[in-house]
Amino acid sequence: MREREYLTRAARHPEGHVPGEASARLVEAMLMEGWIYREDGDGFRLEPEEALAFRGRTAWKITPDGRWAALGLRQRVLLAGAQTGSRPLACDDVRAKTLVEMHLAEAVGDAVGLTVLGDELVRAFVTSRDGYQP
C-alpha cells in the first residue's frame, strides 16, 4: 500500500513531514482520510479544501490518525502491550526498533518504553475505539 509507505516515512521524520514526492492524488486521498494536514504560514491548521488550494511553502504533516494507519496490526498490538507492561520489549527486537524509528517508543535501560506520543496513540485508539482499527 503506497499510502502506508508515505505515512511510515512521515512518522519517521522528526517533524512528521510527508515526503515531497507524494503525488497530488495520493496527498488528497490521505488528506480526506484525516491522515495528514497542512498549516498556513502562521501555523494555523487548514481545512482540507483550503489545504489543497494553499500555495505557501509549508509541508504536509502526519496526524495521529495517520501515525496509527502507518502501523500494521502486529505493531499496534505490540504498542498496546508496551503501554500496559504486559509485553516488555527488548531493545534488539526488530518490531521495537520500528516503533523507536517512528518516535513511538524509546530505549529505557535494557528495554523499550513508550514515548509520550506512543502513549497518546494507544490511549486514543486502543482504549476509546473498537479494537486496533484506525
Contacts in CASP RR format, 6 or more apart in sequence:
PFRMAT RR
TARGET T0000
AUTHOR 0000-0000-0000
METHOD contacts of the structure
MODEL  1
MREREYLTRAARHPEGHVPGEASARLVEAMLMEGWIYREDGDGFRLEPEE
ALAFRGRTAWKITPDGRWAALGLRQRVLLAGAQTGSRPLACDDVRAKTLV
EMHLAEAVGDAVGLTVLGDELVRAFVTSRDGYQP
2 26 0 8 1.000
3 26 0 8 1.000
3 29 0 8 1.000
3 30 0 8 1.000
3 33 0 8 1.000
3 35 0 8 1.000
3 69 0 8 1.000
4 69 0 8 1.000
4 70 0 8 1.000
4 72 0 8 1.000
6 18 0 8 1.000
6 19 0 8 1.000
6 22 0 8 1.000
6 26 0 8 1.000
6 30 0 8 1.000
7 18 0 8 1.000
7 30 0 8 1.000
7 35 0 8 1.000
7 36 0 8 1.000
7 62 0 8 1.000
7 66 0 8 1.000
7 67 0 8 1.000
7 69 0 8 1.000
7 70 0 8 1.000
8 70 0 8 1.000
8 102 0 8 1.000
9 18 0 8 1.000
9 19 0 8 1.000
10 16 0 8 1.000
10 17 0 8 1.000
10 18 0 8 1.000
10 19 0 8 1.000
10 36 0 8 1.000
10 60 0 8 1.000
10 61 0 8 1.000
10 62 0 8 1.000
10 66 0 8 1.000
10 70 0 8 1.000
11 62 0 8 1.000
11 66 0 8 1.000
11 67 0 8 1.000
11 70 0 8 1.000
11 102 0 8 1.000
11 103 0 8 1.000
11 104 0 8 1.000
12 101 0 8 1.000
12 102 0 8 1.000
12 103 0 8 1.000
13 62 0 8 1.000
14 103 0 8 1.000
15 59 0 8 1.000
15 61 0 8 1.000
16 61 0 8 1.000
16 62 0 8 1.000
17 59 0 8 1.000
17 60 0 8 1.000
17 61 0 8 1.000
17 62 0 8 1.000
18 27 0 8 1.000
18 30 0 8 1.000
18 36 0 8 1.000
18 59 0 8 1.000
18 60 0 8 1.000
18 61 0 8 1.000
18 62 0 8 1.000
20 59 0 8 1.000
20 60 0 8 1.000
22 30 0 8 1.000
22 60 0 8 1.000
27 36 0 8 1.000
27 52 0 8 1.000
27 60 0 8 1.000
28 52 0 8 1.000
30 36 0 8 1.000
30 60 0 8 1.000
30 66 0 8 1.000
31 37 0 8 1.000
31 38 0 8 1.000
31 48 0 8 1.000
31 51 0 8 1.000
31 52 0 8 1.000
31 60 0 8 1.000
32 48 0 8 1.000
33 65 0 8 1.000
33 66 0 8 1.000
33 69 0 8 1.000
34 48 0 8 1.000
34 63 0 8 1.000
34 65 0 8 1.000
34 66 0 8 1.000
35 62 0 8 1.000
35 63 0 8 1.000
35 65 0 8 1.000
35 66 0 8 1.000
35 69 0 8 1.000
36 60 0 8 1.000
36 61 0 8 1.000
36 62 0 8 1.000
36 63 0 8 1.000
36 66 0 8 1.000
37 45 0 8 1.000
37 46 0 8 1.000
37 51 0 8 1.000
37 60 0 8 1.000
37 61 0 8 1.000
37 63 0 8 1.000
38 45 0 8 1.000
38 46 0 8 1.000
38 51 0 8 1.000
38 54 0 8 1.000
38 58 0 8 1.000
38 59 0 8 1.000
38 60 0 8 1.000
38 61 0 8 1.000
39 45 0 8 1.000
39 46 0 8 1.000
39 58 0 8 1.000
39 61 0 8 1.000
40 46 0 8 1.000
40 54 0 8 1.000
40 56 0 8 1.000
40 58 0 8 1.000
41 56 0 8 1.000
41 58 0 8 1.000
43 58 0 8 1.000
46 54 0 8 1.000
51 60 0 8 1.000
62 70 0 8 1.000
64 120 0 8 1.000
64 121 0 8 1.000
64 124 0 8 1.000
65 134 0 8 1.000
66 134 0 8 1.000
67 102 0 8 1.000
67 104 0 8 1.000
67 117 0 8 1.000
67 121 0 8 1.000
68 76 0 8 1.000
68 121 0 8 1.000
68 124 0 8 1.000
68 125 0 8 1.000
68 134 0 8 1.000
69 134 0 8 1.000
70 102 0 8 1.000
71 79 0 8 1.000
71 102 0 8 1.000
73 132 0 8 1.000
74 95 0 8 1.000
75 95 0 8 1.000
75 98 0 8 1.000
75 99 0 8 1.000
76 125 0 8 1.000
76 126 0 8 1.000
76 132 0 8 1.000
77 132 0 8 1.000
78 87 0 8 1.000
78 89 0 8 1.000
78 95 0 8 1.000
78 96 0 8 1.000
78 99 0 8 1.000
79 99 0 8 1.000
79 104 0 8 1.000
79 105 0 8 1.000
79 114 0 8 1.000
79 118 0 8 1.000
79 121 0 8 1.000
79 122 0 8 1.000
80 122 0 8 1.000
80 126 0 8 1.000
80 132 0 8 1.000
81 87 0 8 1.000
82 88 0 8 1.000
82 89 0 8 1.000
82 99 0 8 1.000
82 105 0 8 1.000
82 112 0 8 1.000
82 113 0 8 1.000
82 114 0 8 1.000
82 122 0 8 1.000
83 114 0 8 1.000
83 118 0 8 1.000
83 119 0 8 1.000
83 122 0 8 1.000
83 123 0 8 1.000
83 126 0 8 1.000
88 111 0 8 1.000
89 95 0 8 1.000
89 96 0 8 1.000
89 99 0 8 1.000
89 105 0 8 1.000
89 111 0 8 1.000
89 112 0 8 1.000
89 113 0 8 1.000
90 96 0 8 1.000
90 110 0 8 1.000
90 111 0 8 1.000
90 112 0 8 1.000
91 107 0 8 1.000
91 109 0 8 1.000
91 110 0 8 1.000
91 111 0 8 1.000
91 112 0 8 1.000
93 112 0 8 1.000
96 105 0 8 1.000
96 112 0 8 1.000
99 105 0 8 1.000
99 112 0 8 1.000
99 118 0 8 1.000
100 106 0 8 1.000
100 107 0 8 1.000
100 112 0 8 1.000
103 115 0 8 1.000
103 117 0 8 1.000
103 118 0 8 1.000
104 114 0 8 1.000
104 115 0 8 1.000
104 117 0 8 1.000
104 118 0 8 1.000
104 121 0 8 1.000
105 112 0 8 1.000
105 113 0 8 1.000
105 114 0 8 1.000
105 115 0 8 1.000
105 118 0 8 1.000
106 112 0 8 1.000
106 113 0 8 1.000
106 114 0 8 1.000
106 115 0 8 1.000
107 113 0 8 1.000
114 122 0 8 1.000
125 131 0 8 1.000
125 132 0 8 1.000
125 134 0 8 1.000
126 132 0 8 1.000
END
